[in-house]
Amino acid sequence: MEPERSLRLSIWEGTLAVLFLYWTTGVLVTGYALALGAPPLALALLGSLPFLAQLTAPLALFMRGSRRALTVRLNLASRLLFLPALLAPFLPEGLRIPALLLFAGASQLLAAPVGVLWLSWMADLVPQERRGRYFGLRNALLGLVGTLGNLLGGLVADTLPPPTGYQAVLLLGVGAGLLSVLVLRLQHEPPPAPAPPPQAALRAALGDRAYRSYLGLVFLWYGAVMVGGPFVVPCFVKVGGFSMTEVGLWTLISATSGLLFGPLWGRLADRAGHGVVVFRAGMVGAAMPLLWLLGTAAFPWPIWLSAVADALAWSGLGTALVNAALARAPEEARNGYLALFWLAMGLGGLAGSLLGGGLASLGMSSYHLPILASMGLRLLVALRFRGL
């Protein structure tokens, strides 16, 4: 019955977990921050939190015991730790945004090692020849569920007075995240391959010259993305005139399109390799910010079209970048390779967010400057993806 039973359970677990993840790191928490009066620099810091958290991912190498048990405990604690962030509106005005950043950041820092532990577990569970198709389908389905949640959350946020609507949605997200932990406990964990000491696994990854080059591209790509990333939703709202319901509908269009594109990218990856997917999807991702820049409240159609472009880019990139790292990692040192992957992603995203925050603070053209800079940097990095 294994691994099929656990692979099905993993999709059910993901559909619950993704509501917590989308709402506490995505458009709803950005709307919550805007309702609390967050300035551009605070929005950049909020957007950088998932990447800042990845700096703790290598700690997974030093954790001993069952990967399933560790994943369950860390997820449980991190989701409970987000609850105090919901009390931020009751604090004095000057403490609201710092409190949101503190508890949201602490929650994400605690969960960051899960990425290494869970992916190592799933790499043993999913047969190698099926990874592209399975993760392509799973990610597309989870993206659809998450964006349906964003649409529902946006409706609630627009119906109830701010910030009460956001608090209600985020509380439901924590509940869904806790339920996902129960499903996670039911999945099978294959016996792991004998692992070298953490220092040896890290040395093996650092000593791999080709992999170091790949990590440099991961760092540069996520840095380029996050120069403009934290300002996309504020740009939709402030410049494009979107309500939170419309933001949710945008993400729904993206996720629905991803259901089509994700499996297609997965089949291409299984046939031609993950590097081909990274390059082609990266070029789409590089061109996409142009659509955001063209959109206005009077002419919103480029923003709506960007939902399809977003799906085309990230339904391929999101899976292929990770699988390209897995393909380069020898089984005995896999965790060291994965830890450095998350670290490169985190450092790149953090650096890009801080650069974008600085550009946005110049007050030029309502978030357009960091988005324009992001587009140029994405194109430079995407061109270097050729030949991966």
C-alpha positions as CSV (number, residue, x, y, z in Angstrom):
1,M,0.0,0.0,0.0
2,E,3.0,2.3,0.3
3,P,4.0,4.8,-0.9
4,E,0.6,5.3,-2.6
5,R,-1.4,5.7,0.6
6,S,1.1,8.3,2.0
7,L,1.3,10.2,-1.3
8,R,-2.5,10.6,-1.3
9,L,-2.3,11.7,2.4
10,S,0.4,14.2,1.6
11,I,-2.0,16.0,-0.8
12,W,-4.7,16.1,1.8
13,E,-2.2,17.4,4.4
14,G,-0.9,20.0,2.0
15,T,-4.4,21.3,1.2
16,L,-4.8,22.2,4.9
17,A,-1.3,23.4,5.5
18,V,-1.4,25.7,2.4
19,L,-4.2,27.7,3.9
20,F,-2.1,28.6,6.9
21,L,1.0,29.3,4.7
22,Y,-0.9,31.4,2.1
23,W,-2.6,33.5,4.7
24,T,0.3,34.0,7.1
25,T,2.9,34.7,4.4
26,G,0.8,36.0,1.4
27,V,-1.7,38.5,0.3
28,L,-4.0,38.3,3.4
29,V,-1.2,39.1,5.9
30,T,-0.1,41.9,3.6
31,G,-3.6,43.3,3.6
32,Y,-3.6,42.9,7.4
33,A,-0.4,44.9,7.6
34,L,-1.8,47.6,5.3
35,A,-4.9,47.8,7.6
36,L,-2.6,48.3,10.5
37,G,-0.9,51.2,8.7
38,A,2.4,49.5,7.6
39,P,4.8,51.8,5.7
40,P,6.7,50.6,2.6
41,L,9.8,49.5,4.6
42,A,7.6,47.5,7.0
43,L,6.0,45.8,3.9
44,A,9.4,44.9,2.6
45,L,10.4,43.5,6.0
46,L,7.2,41.5,6.1
47,G,7.9,40.1,2.6
48,S,11.4,39.2,3.6
49,L,10.4,37.1,6.6
50,P,10.0,33.8,4.7
51,F,13.5,34.3,3.4
52,L,15.0,35.4,6.7
53,A,13.6,32.3,8.2
54,Q,15.5,30.1,5.7
55,L,18.7,31.1,7.5
56,T,17.7,28.6,10.2
57,A,17.1,25.8,7.7
58,P,20.6,24.3,8.1
59,L,19.8,23.6,11.8
60,A,17.8,20.6,10.4
61,L,21.2,18.8,9.8
62,F,21.9,18.8,13.5
63,M,18.5,17.4,14.6
64,R,18.3,13.8,15.4
65,G,15.4,11.4,15.4
66,S,12.5,10.7,13.1
67,R,12.0,13.3,10.4
68,R,8.3,12.8,10.7
69,A,8.3,13.5,14.4
70,L,10.5,16.5,14.1
71,T,8.4,17.9,11.3
72,V,5.2,17.5,13.3
73,R,6.6,19.2,16.4
74,L,8.1,22.1,14.6
75,N,4.9,22.7,12.6
76,L,2.8,22.5,15.6
77,A,4.9,25.0,17.6
78,S,5.2,27.5,14.7
79,R,1.5,27.6,14.0
80,L,0.6,28.2,17.6
81,L,3.3,30.9,17.8
82,F,1.5,32.9,15.1
83,L,-1.6,33.4,17.3
84,P,-0.3,36.4,19.3
85,A,0.1,38.3,16.0
86,L,-3.7,38.4,15.8
87,L,-3.7,40.6,18.9
88,A,-1.7,43.4,17.3
89,P,-4.7,45.7,16.7
90,F,-5.3,45.9,20.5
91,L,-1.8,47.3,21.1
92,P,-0.8,51.0,21.0
93,E,-0.4,52.2,17.4
94,G,3.4,52.3,17.5
95,L,3.6,48.7,18.6
96,R,1.2,47.1,16.2
97,I,3.5,46.6,13.2
98,P,6.5,45.6,15.3
99,A,4.3,43.0,17.1
100,L,3.1,41.6,13.8
101,L,6.7,41.3,12.5
102,L,7.9,39.8,15.7
103,F,5.4,36.9,16.0
104,A,5.1,36.3,12.3
105,G,8.9,36.2,12.1
106,A,9.3,33.9,15.1
107,S,6.7,31.5,13.6
108,Q,8.5,31.3,10.3
109,L,11.9,31.0,11.9
110,L,10.7,28.0,13.9
111,A,9.2,26.3,10.8
112,A,12.2,26.8,8.5
113,P,14.1,23.6,9.3
114,V,10.9,21.7,8.2
115,G,11.7,22.4,4.6
116,V,14.9,20.3,4.8
117,L,13.4,17.6,6.9
118,W,10.2,17.2,4.9
119,L,11.8,17.3,1.5
120,S,14.4,14.7,2.6
121,W,11.5,12.5,3.8
122,M,9.5,13.0,0.6
123,A,12.6,12.3,-1.6
124,D,12.7,8.9,0.0
125,L,8.9,8.4,-0.3
126,V,8.4,9.5,-4.0
127,P,10.0,7.3,-6.6
128,Q,12.7,9.4,-8.5
129,E,11.1,8.7,-11.9
130,R,7.8,10.2,-10.7
131,R,9.0,13.3,-8.9
132,G,8.4,15.8,-11.7
133,R,4.8,14.6,-12.3
134,Y,3.9,14.1,-8.6
135,F,5.2,17.4,-7.3
136,G,4.0,19.3,-10.4
137,L,0.4,18.0,-9.7
138,R,0.6,18.4,-6.0
139,N,1.9,21.9,-6.2
140,A,-0.7,22.9,-8.7
141,L,-3.5,21.5,-6.6
142,L,-2.2,23.2,-3.5
143,G,-1.9,26.4,-5.3
144,L,-5.5,26.2,-6.3
145,V,-6.7,25.4,-2.8
146,G,-4.6,28.3,-1.4
147,T,-5.9,30.8,-3.9
148,L,-9.5,29.7,-3.3
149,G,-8.7,30.4,0.3
150,N,-7.4,33.8,-0.7
151,L,-10.6,34.6,-2.6
152,L,-12.7,33.5,0.4
153,G,-10.4,35.4,2.8
154,G,-10.6,38.5,0.6
155,L,-14.4,38.3,0.7
156,V,-14.4,38.1,4.5
157,A,-11.8,40.9,4.8
158,D,-13.9,43.2,2.5
159,T,-17.2,42.3,4.4
160,L,-16.0,42.8,7.9
161,P,-14.5,46.1,9.1
162,P,-10.7,46.1,9.1
163,P,-8.8,44.7,10.7
164,T,-11.4,42.3,12.2
165,G,-11.9,40.5,8.9
166,Y,-8.2,39.8,8.6
167,Q,-8.1,38.5,12.2
168,A,-10.9,36.1,11.5
169,V,-9.3,34.7,8.4
170,L,-5.9,34.3,9.9
171,L,-7.4,32.5,12.9
172,L,-9.1,30.1,10.6
173,G,-5.7,29.6,8.9
174,V,-4.1,28.7,12.2
175,G,-6.9,26.1,12.7
176,A,-6.3,24.6,9.3
177,G,-2.6,24.4,9.9
178,L,-3.1,22.6,13.2
179,L,-5.4,20.0,11.5
180,S,-2.7,19.4,8.8
181,V,-0.4,18.4,11.6
182,L,-2.8,15.5,12.5
183,V,-2.7,14.3,8.9
184,L,1.0,14.6,8.7
185,R,1.4,12.1,11.6
186,L,-0.4,9.4,9.6
187,Q,2.1,9.4,6.7
188,H,4.7,6.7,6.3
189,E,8.4,7.5,6.8
190,P,10.8,5.1,4.9
191,P,14.0,4.3,6.7
192,P,16.5,7.1,5.8
193,A,19.8,6.3,4.1
194,P,22.8,6.4,6.5
195,A,23.7,10.1,6.7
196,P,27.2,11.5,7.3
197,P,27.8,13.9,10.2
198,P,26.3,17.4,9.4
199,Q,29.7,18.9,8.9
200,A,30.6,16.3,6.4
201,A,27.3,16.7,4.5
202,L,27.9,20.5,4.3
203,R,31.5,20.1,3.3
204,A,30.4,17.7,0.5
205,A,27.9,20.3,-0.8
206,L,30.3,23.2,-0.5
207,G,33.1,21.2,-2.2
208,D,30.9,20.6,-5.2
209,R,31.9,23.4,-7.6
210,A,29.0,22.9,-10.0
211,Y,26.5,23.0,-7.1
212,R,28.1,26.2,-5.7
213,S,27.5,27.8,-9.1
214,Y,23.9,26.6,-9.0
215,L,23.4,28.1,-5.5
216,G,24.8,31.4,-6.7
217,L,22.0,31.5,-9.4
218,V,19.4,30.6,-6.7
219,F,20.6,33.4,-4.6
220,L,20.5,35.9,-7.5
221,W,17.1,34.8,-8.7
222,Y,15.3,35.1,-5.4
223,G,17.1,38.3,-4.7
224,A,15.9,39.7,-8.1
225,V,12.3,38.4,-7.4
226,M,12.1,40.0,-3.9
227,V,13.3,43.4,-5.0
228,G,9.8,43.9,-6.2
229,G,7.9,41.0,-4.7
230,P,6.7,42.6,-1.4
231,F,5.1,45.5,-3.4
232,V,3.0,43.6,-5.9
233,V,-0.1,43.3,-3.8
234,P,0.2,46.9,-2.5
235,C,0.6,48.0,-6.1
236,F,-2.6,46.1,-7.1
237,V,-4.5,47.8,-4.2
238,K,-3.1,51.3,-4.3
239,V,-2.4,51.7,-8.0
240,G,-4.7,49.1,-9.7
241,G,-7.6,49.9,-7.4
242,F,-8.2,46.3,-6.5
243,S,-10.2,45.2,-3.5
244,M,-9.0,42.2,-1.5
245,T,-11.7,40.2,-3.1
246,E,-10.2,41.1,-6.5
247,V,-6.8,40.2,-5.3
248,G,-8.2,36.8,-4.2
249,L,-9.8,36.4,-7.7
250,W,-6.4,37.2,-9.3
251,T,-4.7,34.5,-7.3
252,L,-7.6,32.1,-8.2
253,I,-7.0,32.7,-11.9
254,S,-3.3,32.1,-11.4
255,A,-3.9,28.8,-9.5
256,T,-6.5,27.5,-11.9
257,S,-4.0,28.2,-14.8
258,G,-1.3,26.4,-12.7
259,L,-3.4,23.3,-12.7
260,L,-2.9,23.1,-16.5
261,F,0.7,24.3,-16.6
262,G,2.1,22.4,-13.6
263,P,1.7,18.9,-15.0
264,L,3.0,20.1,-18.4
265,W,6.1,21.4,-16.8
266,G,6.4,18.2,-14.8
267,R,6.3,16.1,-18.0
268,L,8.9,18.3,-19.7
269,A,11.2,18.0,-16.6
270,D,10.9,14.2,-16.6
271,R,11.7,14.1,-20.3
272,A,14.3,17.0,-20.8
273,G,15.5,17.7,-17.3
274,H,14.8,20.3,-14.7
275,G,17.3,22.8,-16.0
276,V,15.3,23.2,-19.2
277,V,12.2,24.1,-17.1
278,V,14.1,26.5,-15.0
279,F,15.3,28.5,-18.0
280,R,12.0,28.6,-19.9
281,A,9.9,29.4,-16.8
282,G,12.5,31.9,-15.6
283,M,12.2,33.9,-18.9
284,V,8.4,34.1,-18.4
285,G,9.0,35.2,-14.8
286,A,11.4,37.9,-15.9
287,A,9.0,39.4,-18.4
288,M,5.9,39.3,-16.1
289,P,6.6,42.5,-14.0
290,L,6.0,44.5,-17.2
291,L,2.3,43.7,-16.9
292,W,2.2,44.9,-13.4
293,L,3.8,48.2,-14.4
294,L,1.2,48.7,-17.2
295,G,-1.8,48.2,-15.0
296,T,-3.8,51.1,-13.5
297,A,-7.2,51.5,-12.0
298,A,-8.5,52.8,-15.4
299,F,-6.7,50.1,-17.3
300,P,-6.5,46.9,-15.1
301,W,-6.3,44.3,-17.8
302,P,-2.5,43.9,-17.8
303,I,-2.7,43.0,-14.1
304,W,-5.4,40.4,-14.8
305,L,-3.3,38.9,-17.7
306,S,-0.3,38.7,-15.3
307,A,-2.2,36.1,-13.3
308,V,-1.8,33.6,-16.2
309,A,1.8,34.6,-16.7
310,D,2.4,34.1,-12.9
311,A,1.0,30.6,-13.2
312,L,3.1,29.8,-16.3
313,A,6.3,30.9,-14.5
314,W,5.9,29.6,-11.0
315,S,4.2,26.3,-11.7
316,G,7.4,25.4,-13.4
317,L,10.0,27.3,-11.4
318,G,8.7,26.4,-7.9
319,T,9.2,22.7,-8.5
320,A,12.1,22.6,-10.9
321,L,14.5,24.7,-8.8
322,V,14.1,22.3,-5.9
323,N,14.2,19.2,-8.0
324,A,17.3,20.5,-9.8
325,A,19.0,20.7,-6.4
326,L,17.8,17.2,-5.6
327,A,19.2,15.9,-8.9
328,R,22.6,17.3,-8.0
329,A,22.7,15.8,-4.5
330,P,24.2,12.4,-3.7
331,E,21.9,10.4,-1.5
332,E,24.3,10.2,1.4
333,A,24.8,14.0,1.6
334,R,21.3,15.1,0.4
335,N,20.4,17.0,3.6
336,G,23.6,19.1,3.3
337,Y,22.8,20.0,-0.3
338,L,19.1,20.9,0.6
339,A,20.2,23.0,3.6
340,L,22.4,25.1,1.4
341,F,19.7,25.4,-1.2
342,W,17.3,26.9,1.4
343,L,20.0,29.1,2.8
344,A,20.9,30.5,-0.6
345,M,17.2,31.1,-1.3
346,G,16.8,32.8,2.1
347,L,19.8,35.0,1.8
348,G,18.8,36.1,-1.7
349,G,15.3,36.9,-0.8
350,L,16.3,38.8,2.3
351,A,18.9,40.9,0.3
352,G,16.4,41.6,-2.4
353,S,13.6,42.6,0.0
354,L,16.0,45.0,1.8
355,L,17.1,46.5,-1.5
356,G,13.5,46.8,-2.6
357,G,12.5,48.5,0.7
358,G,15.2,51.1,0.2
359,L,14.0,51.8,-3.4
360,A,10.4,52.1,-2.3
361,S,11.3,54.5,0.5
362,L,12.5,56.9,-2.2
363,G,8.8,57.6,-2.7
364,M,8.9,57.4,-6.5
365,S,5.9,56.2,-8.5
366,S,4.0,54.2,-5.9
367,Y,6.0,51.0,-5.8
368,H,6.9,51.1,-9.6
369,L,10.6,51.7,-9.0
370,P,11.3,48.4,-7.1
371,I,9.1,46.4,-9.5
372,L,11.0,47.9,-12.5
373,A,14.4,47.1,-10.9
374,S,13.1,43.6,-10.2
375,M,12.2,43.0,-13.8
376,G,15.7,44.1,-15.0
377,L,17.5,41.9,-12.5
378,R,15.2,38.9,-13.2
379,L,16.1,39.1,-16.9
380,L,19.8,39.1,-16.2
381,V,19.6,36.0,-14.0
382,A,17.1,34.1,-16.2
383,L,19.6,34.4,-19.1
384,R,22.2,32.7,-17.0
385,F,19.8,29.8,-16.4
386,R,20.5,28.6,-19.9
387,G,22.7,25.5,-19.8
388,L,21.7,24.3,-16.3
